[in-house]
Amino acid sequence: MGRSEPVSVTWKQEGLLFDAVTPHGAFSLASGLDEPGQGVTPMEALATALGACTAMDVASILGKMRQPLEGFRVDVSGEVAEEHPKRFLSLEVVYRFKGDLDESKVRRAVSLSEERYCSVEATLRPSVPISSRIVIER
């Protein structure tokens, strides 16, 4: 069993603003009460982590399948509980592709990410229903 590298979250001594530092980079965090543009909220960071994890898997798999990917974006949205803790009740991942792609290969790449490779999805799936759909623009 491996162990993840530590990350740090340090208060900026102002409001609910924090700096996050990881072994691979840094970003700013804010609460929903802070002014927009100050940083991402923890829930936005969680949704972003899911989108980034599966996007990286799918892009890598499609590259190995030699698919001519011209553009690719993953959108993640979710239903949030109205009462505290205002957790995600469900998440939807929309894969948006551009290019002359073999749809069966795209579906296979997405399936491999969702079911085998995406560690963020594997972490969330036991407690949050996650649905997905694929849009291919030629």
ChimeraX commands (.cxc) that place a marker at each C-alpha (Angstrom):
marker #1 position 0.00,0.00,0.00 radius 0.5
marker #1 position 1.34,3.42,-0.96 radius 0.5
marker #1 position 0.93,6.74,0.74 radius 0.5
marker #1 position 0.06,10.07,-0.88 radius 0.5
marker #1 position 2.38,13.04,-0.69 radius 0.5
marker #1 position 1.17,15.61,1.88 radius 0.5
marker #1 position -0.61,18.78,0.84 radius 0.5
marker #1 position -0.84,21.95,2.94 radius 0.5
marker #1 position -3.62,24.49,3.33 radius 0.5
marker #1 position -2.54,27.75,5.03 radius 0.5
marker #1 position -4.83,30.58,6.11 radius 0.5
marker #1 position -4.04,33.94,4.47 radius 0.5
marker #1 position -5.09,35.78,7.67 radius 0.5
marker #1 position -8.01,37.29,5.82 radius 0.5
marker #1 position -11.60,36.05,5.68 radius 0.5
marker #1 position -11.78,32.39,4.74 radius 0.5
marker #1 position -8.96,32.59,2.19 radius 0.5
marker #1 position -6.29,29.89,2.06 radius 0.5
marker #1 position -3.31,28.92,-0.06 radius 0.5
marker #1 position -3.04,25.27,-1.00 radius 0.5
marker #1 position 0.39,23.84,-1.78 radius 0.5
marker #1 position 0.89,20.37,-3.23 radius 0.5
marker #1 position 3.96,18.57,-4.50 radius 0.5
marker #1 position 2.86,19.49,-8.06 radius 0.5
marker #1 position 1.68,23.08,-7.66 radius 0.5
marker #1 position -0.32,25.63,-5.72 radius 0.5
marker #1 position -3.72,27.31,-5.86 radius 0.5
marker #1 position -5.93,29.61,-3.80 radius 0.5
marker #1 position -9.04,28.54,-1.92 radius 0.5
marker #1 position -11.97,30.65,-0.77 radius 0.5
marker #1 position -15.40,30.14,0.72 radius 0.5
marker #1 position -18.65,30.96,-1.01 radius 0.5
marker #1 position -18.81,34.02,1.29 radius 0.5
marker #1 position -15.59,35.55,-0.10 radius 0.5
marker #1 position -15.52,37.82,-3.15 radius 0.5
marker #1 position -15.49,35.95,-6.46 radius 0.5
marker #1 position -12.02,35.64,-7.97 radius 0.5
marker #1 position -10.29,35.04,-4.63 radius 0.5
marker #1 position -9.97,31.28,-5.15 radius 0.5
marker #1 position -11.92,28.11,-5.75 radius 0.5
marker #1 position -14.23,26.71,-3.10 radius 0.5
marker #1 position -13.51,23.26,-1.69 radius 0.5
marker #1 position -16.56,21.84,-3.48 radius 0.5
marker #1 position -15.39,23.38,-6.77 radius 0.5
marker #1 position -11.96,21.85,-6.15 radius 0.5
marker #1 position -13.56,18.44,-5.60 radius 0.5
marker #1 position -15.59,18.66,-8.82 radius 0.5
marker #1 position -12.48,19.89,-10.66 radius 0.5
marker #1 position -10.44,16.98,-9.31 radius 0.5
marker #1 position -13.01,14.54,-10.69 radius 0.5
marker #1 position -13.08,16.28,-14.08 radius 0.5
marker #1 position -9.30,16.51,-14.33 radius 0.5
marker #1 position -8.71,12.92,-13.25 radius 0.5
marker #1 position -11.04,11.40,-15.81 radius 0.5
marker #1 position -10.02,13.88,-18.54 radius 0.5
marker #1 position -6.35,12.94,-18.17 radius 0.5
marker #1 position -7.22,9.24,-18.34 radius 0.5
marker #1 position -9.42,9.62,-21.40 radius 0.5
marker #1 position -6.96,11.86,-23.30 radius 0.5
marker #1 position -4.15,9.37,-22.60 radius 0.5
marker #1 position -6.22,6.36,-23.64 radius 0.5
marker #1 position -7.45,8.03,-26.85 radius 0.5
marker #1 position -3.85,8.94,-27.70 radius 0.5
marker #1 position -2.85,5.30,-27.34 radius 0.5
marker #1 position -5.81,4.39,-29.56 radius 0.5
marker #1 position -4.46,6.89,-32.13 radius 0.5
marker #1 position -7.68,8.88,-32.21 radius 0.5
marker #1 position -7.45,12.35,-33.86 radius 0.5
marker #1 position -8.55,14.42,-30.88 radius 0.5
marker #1 position -8.92,18.07,-31.95 radius 0.5
marker #1 position -10.57,19.35,-28.78 radius 0.5
marker #1 position -11.70,17.94,-25.46 radius 0.5
marker #1 position -13.42,19.33,-22.39 radius 0.5
marker #1 position -15.02,17.72,-19.35 radius 0.5
marker #1 position -17.82,19.54,-17.53 radius 0.5
marker #1 position -18.78,18.44,-14.02 radius 0.5
marker #1 position -21.89,19.62,-12.21 radius 0.5
marker #1 position -23.80,18.32,-9.27 radius 0.5
marker #1 position -26.84,18.46,-7.09 radius 0.5
marker #1 position -25.97,19.86,-3.65 radius 0.5
marker #1 position -27.87,19.29,-0.41 radius 0.5
marker #1 position -29.70,22.36,0.91 radius 0.5
marker #1 position -28.88,21.57,4.55 radius 0.5
marker #1 position -25.47,21.22,6.18 radius 0.5
marker #1 position -23.30,19.47,5.32 radius 0.5
marker #1 position -24.03,20.80,1.82 radius 0.5
marker #1 position -22.50,17.78,0.15 radius 0.5
marker #1 position -22.88,16.55,-3.38 radius 0.5
marker #1 position -25.97,14.34,-3.64 radius 0.5
marker #1 position -25.10,13.42,-7.22 radius 0.5
marker #1 position -22.62,14.40,-9.92 radius 0.5
marker #1 position -22.86,14.51,-13.70 radius 0.5
marker #1 position -19.78,14.33,-15.92 radius 0.5
marker #1 position -20.19,15.50,-19.53 radius 0.5
marker #1 position -17.37,14.57,-21.92 radius 0.5
marker #1 position -17.23,16.97,-24.90 radius 0.5
marker #1 position -15.04,15.88,-27.81 radius 0.5
marker #1 position -14.13,17.48,-31.11 radius 0.5
marker #1 position -12.69,15.53,-34.01 radius 0.5
marker #1 position -13.29,12.69,-36.44 radius 0.5
marker #1 position -13.38,10.11,-33.66 radius 0.5
marker #1 position -14.50,6.49,-33.59 radius 0.5
marker #1 position -17.44,6.64,-31.18 radius 0.5
marker #1 position -16.88,3.09,-29.93 radius 0.5
marker #1 position -13.28,3.94,-29.01 radius 0.5
marker #1 position -14.40,7.10,-27.23 radius 0.5
marker #1 position -16.97,5.12,-25.24 radius 0.5
marker #1 position -14.33,2.51,-24.38 radius 0.5
marker #1 position -11.86,5.20,-23.20 radius 0.5
marker #1 position -14.51,6.82,-20.99 radius 0.5
marker #1 position -15.57,3.44,-19.60 radius 0.5
marker #1 position -11.97,2.49,-18.76 radius 0.5
marker #1 position -11.47,5.77,-16.92 radius 0.5
marker #1 position -14.73,5.56,-15.00 radius 0.5
marker #1 position -14.49,1.89,-14.06 radius 0.5
marker #1 position -10.76,1.26,-13.73 radius 0.5
marker #1 position -8.36,4.20,-13.75 radius 0.5
marker #1 position -9.83,7.39,-12.26 radius 0.5
marker #1 position -8.85,7.33,-8.59 radius 0.5
marker #1 position -11.01,10.35,-7.75 radius 0.5
marker #1 position -14.11,8.71,-9.20 radius 0.5
marker #1 position -13.29,5.46,-7.40 radius 0.5
marker #1 position -13.07,7.43,-4.15 radius 0.5
marker #1 position -16.36,9.28,-4.66 radius 0.5
marker #1 position -18.51,6.59,-6.28 radius 0.5
marker #1 position -19.32,4.60,-3.11 radius 0.5
marker #1 position -21.03,7.64,-1.57 radius 0.5
marker #1 position -22.13,9.81,-4.53 radius 0.5
marker #1 position -24.02,8.63,-7.63 radius 0.5
marker #1 position -22.08,9.72,-10.73 radius 0.5
marker #1 position -23.67,9.78,-14.17 radius 0.5
marker #1 position -22.00,10.65,-17.45 radius 0.5
marker #1 position -22.69,11.38,-21.06 radius 0.5
marker #1 position -20.63,11.86,-24.20 radius 0.5
marker #1 position -20.97,14.59,-26.82 radius 0.5
marker #1 position -18.91,14.35,-30.03 radius 0.5
marker #1 position -18.71,17.34,-32.35 radius 0.5
marker #1 position -17.20,16.54,-35.72 radius 0.5
marker link #1:1,2 radius 0.2
marker link #1:2,3 radius 0.2
marker link #1:3,4 radius 0.2
marker link #1:4,5 radius 0.2
marker link #1:5,6 radius 0.2
marker link #1:6,7 radius 0.2
marker link #1:7,8 radius 0.2
marker link #1:8,9 radius 0.2
marker link #1:9,10 radius 0.2
marker link #1:10,11 radius 0.2
marker link #1:11,12 radius 0.2
marker link #1:12,13 radius 0.2
marker link #1:13,14 radius 0.2
marker link #1:14,15 radius 0.2
marker link #1:15,16 radius 0.2
marker link #1:16,17 radius 0.2
marker link #1:17,18 radius 0.2
marker link #1:18,19 radius 0.2
marker link #1:19,20 radius 0.2
marker link #1:20,21 radius 0.2
marker link #1:21,22 radius 0.2
marker link #1:22,23 radius 0.2
marker link #1:23,24 radius 0.2
marker link #1:24,25 radius 0.2
marker link #1:25,26 radius 0.2
marker link #1:26,27 radius 0.2
marker link #1:27,28 radius 0.2
marker link #1:28,29 radius 0.2
marker link #1:29,30 radius 0.2
marker link #1:30,31 radius 0.2
marker link #1:31,32 radius 0.2
marker link #1:32,33 radius 0.2
marker link #1:33,34 radius 0.2
marker link #1:34,35 radius 0.2
marker link #1:35,36 radius 0.2
marker link #1:36,37 radius 0.2
marker link #1:37,38 radius 0.2
marker link #1:38,39 radius 0.2
marker link #1:39,40 radius 0.2
marker link #1:40,41 radius 0.2
marker link #1:41,42 radius 0.2
marker link #1:42,43 radius 0.2
marker link #1:43,44 radius 0.2
marker link #1:44,45 radius 0.2
marker link #1:45,46 radius 0.2
marker link #1:46,47 radius 0.2
marker link #1:47,48 radius 0.2
marker link #1:48,49 radius 0.2
marker link #1:49,50 radius 0.2
marker link #1:50,51 radius 0.2
marker link #1:51,52 radius 0.2
marker link #1:52,53 radius 0.2
marker link #1:53,54 radius 0.2
marker link #1:54,55 radius 0.2
marker link #1:55,56 radius 0.2
marker link #1:56,57 radius 0.2
marker link #1:57,58 radius 0.2
marker link #1:58,59 radius 0.2
marker link #1:59,60 radius 0.2
marker link #1:60,61 radius 0.2
marker link #1:61,62 radius 0.2
marker link #1:62,63 radius 0.2
marker link #1:63,64 radius 0.2
marker link #1:64,65 radius 0.2
marker link #1:65,66 radius 0.2
marker link #1:66,67 radius 0.2
marker link #1:67,68 radius 0.2
marker link #1:68,69 radius 0.2
marker link #1:69,70 radius 0.2
marker link #1:70,71 radius 0.2
marker link #1:71,72 radius 0.2
marker link #1:72,73 radius 0.2
marker link #1:73,74 radius 0.2
marker link #1:74,75 radius 0.2
marker link #1:75,76 radius 0.2
marker link #1:76,77 radius 0.2
marker link #1:77,78 radius 0.2
marker link #1:78,79 radius 0.2
marker link #1:79,80 radius 0.2
marker link #1:80,81 radius 0.2
marker link #1:81,82 radius 0.2
marker link #1:82,83 radius 0.2
marker link #1:83,84 radius 0.2
marker link #1:84,85 radius 0.2
marker link #1:85,86 radius 0.2
marker link #1:86,87 radius 0.2
marker link #1:87,88 radius 0.2
marker link #1:88,89 radius 0.2
marker link #1:89,90 radius 0.2
marker link #1:90,91 radius 0.2
marker link #1:91,92 radius 0.2
marker link #1:92,93 radius 0.2
marker link #1:93,94 radius 0.2
marker link #1:94,95 radius 0.2
marker link #1:95,96 radius 0.2
marker link #1:96,97 radius 0.2
marker link #1:97,98 radius 0.2
marker link #1:98,99 radius 0.2
marker link #1:99,100 radius 0.2
marker link #1:100,101 radius 0.2
marker link #1:101,102 radius 0.2
marker link #1:102,103 radius 0.2
marker link #1:103,104 radius 0.2
marker link #1:104,105 radius 0.2
marker link #1:105,106 radius 0.2
marker link #1:106,107 radius 0.2
marker link #1:107,108 radius 0.2
marker link #1:108,109 radius 0.2
marker link #1:109,110 radius 0.2
marker link #1:110,111 radius 0.2
marker link #1:111,112 radius 0.2
marker link #1:112,113 radius 0.2
marker link #1:113,114 radius 0.2
marker link #1:114,115 radius 0.2
marker link #1:115,116 radius 0.2
marker link #1:116,117 radius 0.2
marker link #1:117,118 radius 0.2
marker link #1:118,119 radius 0.2
marker link #1:119,120 radius 0.2
marker link #1:120,121 radius 0.2
marker link #1:121,122 radius 0.2
marker link #1:122,123 radius 0.2
marker link #1:123,124 radius 0.2
marker link #1:124,125 radius 0.2
marker link #1:125,126 radius 0.2
marker link #1:126,127 radius 0.2
marker link #1:127,128 radius 0.2
marker link #1:128,129 radius 0.2
marker link #1:129,130 radius 0.2
marker link #1:130,131 radius 0.2
marker link #1:131,132 radius 0.2
marker link #1:132,133 radius 0.2
marker link #1:133,134 radius 0.2
marker link #1:134,135 radius 0.2
marker link #1:135,136 radius 0.2
marker link #1:136,137 radius 0.2
marker link #1:137,138 radius 0.2
view
